[in-house]
Amino acid sequence: MSDTIDFGVYTGIQWEQLSSEYLHGLADMGNSRAQAQLDSMYNSPIEDQKIGFGKYVGYKWIDLKVDYLYWILENVDTNNIKYILATKALRYIEEYNSFQDDVDVIYVD
């Protein structure tokens, strides 16, 4: 299976770079590759997910600032993949930071 789209205005673009909205449109028309990409987006561990829009394109969701993640939650529909991934990232950050708070820091001279 090719990693790049081979039709339309996005010819030559990697599937993982396509917006979830575009992928949903293709999947709704029966495109199995788009559906597979969506499934991957929804089911991959959040620590592997990269943001595919805006000024943070290419950044990992878990590396985004918490304020920005909350902004996403306030400005997109709850069924949108961006909402889902922002929620997963916040849960991950909360869990990771909770774990880090429990670790004793030892300073060595």
Contact map, one row per residue, 1 for C-alpha under 8 A:
1110000000000000000000000000000000000000000000000000000000000000000000000000000000000000000000000000000000000
1111100000000000000000000000000000000000000000000000000000000000000000000000000000000000000000000000000000000
1111100000000110000000000000000000000000000000000000000000000000000000000000000000000000000000000000000000000
0111110000111110000000000000000000000000000000000000000000000000000000000000000000000000000000000000000000000
0111111001111110000000000000000000000000000000000000000000000000000000000000000000000000000000000000000000000
0001111101110000000000000000000000000000000000000000000000000000000000000000000000000000000000000000000000000
0000111111100000000000000000000000000000000000000000000000000000000000000000000000000000000000000000000000000
0000011111100000000000000000000000000000000000000000000000000000000000000000000000000000000000000000000000000
0000001111100000000000000000000000000000000000000000000000000000000000000000000000000000000000000000000000000
0000111111111000000000000000000000000000000000000000000000000000000000000000000000000000000000000000000000000
0001111111111000000000000000000000000000000000000000000000000000000000000000000000000000000000000000000000000
0001110001111100000000000000000000000000000000000000000000000000000000000000000000000000000000000000000000000
0001100001111110110000000000000000000000000000000000000000000000000000000000000000000000000000000000000000000
0011100000011111110000000000000000000000000000000000000000000000000000000000000000000000000000000000000000000
0011100000001111110000000000000001001000000000000000000000000000000000000000000000000000000000000000000000000
0000000000000111110000000000000000001000000000000001000000000000000000000000000000000000000000000000000000000
0000000000001111111000000000000000000000000000000001000000000000000000000000000000000000000000000000000000000
0000000000001111111101100000000000000000000000000001000000000000000000000000000000000000000000000000000000000
0000000000000000111111100000000000000000000000000001100000000000000000000000000000000000000000000000000000000
0000000000000000011111110000000000000100000000000000000000000000000000000000000010000000000000000000000000000
0000000000000000001111111000000000000000000000000000000000000000000000000000000000000000000000000000000000000
0000000000000000011111111100000000000000000000000000000000000000000000000000000000000000000000000000000000000
0000000000000000011111111110000001101100000000000000000000000000000000000000000000000000000000000000000000000
0000000000000000000111111111000001100100000000000000000000000000000000000000000000000000000000000000000000000
0000000000000000000011111111100000000000000000000000000000000000000000000000000000000000000000000000000000000
0000000000000000000001111111111001100000000000000000000000000000000000000000000000000000000000000000000000000
0000000000000000000000111111111111100000000000000000000000000000000000000000000000000000000000000000000000000
0000000000000000000000011111111000000000000000000000000000000000000000000000000000000000000000000000000000000
0000000000000000000000001111111000000000000000000000000000000000000000000000000000000000000000000000000000000
0000000000000000000000000111111100000000000000000000000000000000000000000000000000000000000000000000000000000
0000000000000000000000000111111111100000000000000000000000000000000000000000000000000000000000000000000000000
0000000000000000000000000010011111110000000000000000000000000000000000000000000000000000000000000000000000000
0000000000000000000000000010001111111000000000000000000000000000000000000000000000000000000000000000000000000
0000000000000010000000110110001111111100000000000000000000000000000000000000000000000000000000000000000000000
0000000000000000000000110110001111111110000000000000000000000000000000000000000000000000000000000000000000000
0000000000000000000000000000000111111111000000000000000000000000000000000000000000000000000000000000000000000
0000000000000011000000100000000011111111100000000000000000000000000000000000000000000000000000000000000000000
0000000000000000000100110000000001111111110000000000000000000000000000000000000000000000000000000000000000000
0000000000000000000000000000000000111111111000000000000000000000000000000000000000000000000000000000000000000
0000000000000000000000000000000000011111111100000000000000000000000000000000000000000000000000000000000000000
0000000000000000000000000000000000001111111100001000000000000000000000000000000000000000000000000000000000000
0000000000000000000000000000000000000111111100000000000000000000000000000000000010001000000000000000000000000
0000000000000000000000000000000000000011111110000000000000000000000000000000000000000000000000000000000000000
0000000000000000000000000000000000000001111111011000000000000000000000000000000000000000000000000000000000000
0000000000000000000000000000000000000000001111111000000000000000000000000000000000000000000000000000000000000
0000000000000000000000000000000000000000000111111000000000001100000000000000000000001001100100000000000000000
0000000000000000000000000000000000000000000011111000000000011100000000000000000000000000100100000000000000000
0000000000000000000000000000000000000000000111111100000000010000000000000000000000000000000000000000000000000
0000000000000000000000000000000000000000100111111110000000011000000000000000000000000000000000000000000000000
0000000000000000000000000000000000000000000000011111000011111000000000000000000000000000000000000000000000000
0000000000000000000000000000000000000000000000001111100111111000000000000000000000000000000000000000000000000
0000000000000001111000000000000000000000000000000111110111000000000000000000000000000000000000000000000000000
0000000000000000001000000000000000000000000000000011111110000000000000000000000000000000000000000000000000000
0000000000000000000000000000000000000000000000000001111110000000000000000000000000000000000000000000000000000
0000000000000000000000000000000000000000000000000000111110000000000000000000000000000000000000000000000000000
0000000000000000000000000000000000000000000000000011111111100001000000000000000000000000000000000000000000000
0000000000000000000000000000000000000000000000000111111111100000000000000000000000000000000000000000000000000
0000000000000000000000000000000000000000000000000111000111110000000000000000000000000000000000000000000000000
0000000000000000000000000000000000000000000000000110000111111011000000000000000000000000000000000000000000000
0000000000000000000000000000000000000000000000111110000001111111000000000000000000000000000000000000000000000
0000000000000000000000000000000000000000000001101110000000111111000000000000000000001100100000000000000000000
0000000000000000000000000000000000000000000001100000000000011111000000000000000000000000110110000000000000000
0000000000000000000000000000000000000000000000000000000000111111100000000000000000000000000000000000000000000
0000000000000000000000000000000000000000000000000000000100111111110110000000000000000000000000000000000000000
0000000000000000000000000000000000000000000000000000000000000011111110000000000000000000000000000000000000000
0000000000000000000000000000000000000000000000000000000000000001111111000000000000000000010000000000000000000
0000000000000000000000000000000000000000000000000000000000000000111111100000000000000000000000000000000000000
0000000000000000000000000000000000000000000000000000000000000001111111110000000000000000000000000000000000000
0000000000000000000000000000000000000000000000000000000000000001111111111000000000000110110000000000000000000
0000000000000000000000000000000000000000000000000000000000000000011111111100000000000100000000000000000000000
0000000000000000000000000000000000000000000000000000000000000000001111111110000000000000000000000000000000000
0000000000000000000000000000000000000000000000000000000000000000000111111111000001100100000000000000000000000
0000000000000000000000000000000000000000000000000000000000000000000011111111110000100110000000000000000000000
0000000000000000000000000000000000000000000000000000000000000000000001111111000000000000000000000000000000000
0000000000000000000000000000000000000000000000000000000000000000000000111111100000000000000000000000000000000
0000000000000000000000000000000000000000000000000000000000000000000000011111110101100000000000000000000000000
0000000000000000000000000000000000000000000000000000000000000000000000001011111100100000000000000000000000000
0000000000000000000000000000000000000000000000000000000000000000000000001001111100110000000000000000000000000
0000000000000000000000000000000000000000000000000000000000000000000000000000111110110000000000000000000000000
0000000000000000000000000000000000000000000000000000000000000000000000000001111111110000000000000000000000000
0000000000000000000100000000000000000000010000000000000000000000000000000000001111111000000000000000000000000
0000000000000000000000000000000000000000000000000000000000000000000000010001000111111100000000000000000000000
0000000000000000000000000000000000000000000000000000000000000000000000011001111111111110000000000000000000000
0000000000000000000000000000000000000000000000000000000000000000000000000000011111111111000000000000000000000
0000000000000000000000000000000000000000010001000000000000001000000000000000000011111111100000000000000000000
0000000000000000000000000000000000000000000000000000000000001000000011011000000001111111110000000000000000000
0000000000000000000000000000000000000000000000000000000000000000000010001000000000111111111000000000000000000
0000000000000000000000000000000000000000000001000000000000000000000000000000000000011111111100000000000000000
0000000000000000000000000000000000000000000001100000000000001100000010000000000000001111111110000000000000000
0000000000000000000000000000000000000000000000000000000000000100010010000000000000000111111111000000000000000
0000000000000000000000000000000000000000000000000000000000000000000000000000000000000011111111100000000000000
0000000000000000000000000000000000000000000001100000000000000100000000000000000000000001111111110000000000000
0000000000000000000000000000000000000000000000000000000000000100000000000000000000000000111111111000000000000
0000000000000000000000000000000000000000000000000000000000000000000000000000000000000000011111111100000000000
0000000000000000000000000000000000000000000000000000000000000000000000000000000000000000001111111110000000000
0000000000000000000000000000000000000000000000000000000000000000000000000000000000000000000111111111000000000
0000000000000000000000000000000000000000000000000000000000000000000000000000000000000000000011111111100000000
0000000000000000000000000000000000000000000000000000000000000000000000000000000000000000000001111111110000000
0000000000000000000000000000000000000000000000000000000000000000000000000000000000000000000000111111111000000
0000000000000000000000000000000000000000000000000000000000000000000000000000000000000000000000011111111000000
0000000000000000000000000000000000000000000000000000000000000000000000000000000000000000000000001111111100000
0000000000000000000000000000000000000000000000000000000000000000000000000000000000000000000000000111111100000
0000000000000000000000000000000000000000000000000000000000000000000000000000000000000000000000000011111110000
0000000000000000000000000000000000000000000000000000000000000000000000000000000000000000000000000000111111000
0000000000000000000000000000000000000000000000000000000000000000000000000000000000000000000000000000001111100
0000000000000000000000000000000000000000000000000000000000000000000000000000000000000000000000000000000111110
0000000000000000000000000000000000000000000000000000000000000000000000000000000000000000000000000000000011111
0000000000000000000000000000000000000000000000000000000000000000000000000000000000000000000000000000000001111
0000000000000000000000000000000000000000000000000000000000000000000000000000000000000000000000000000000000111
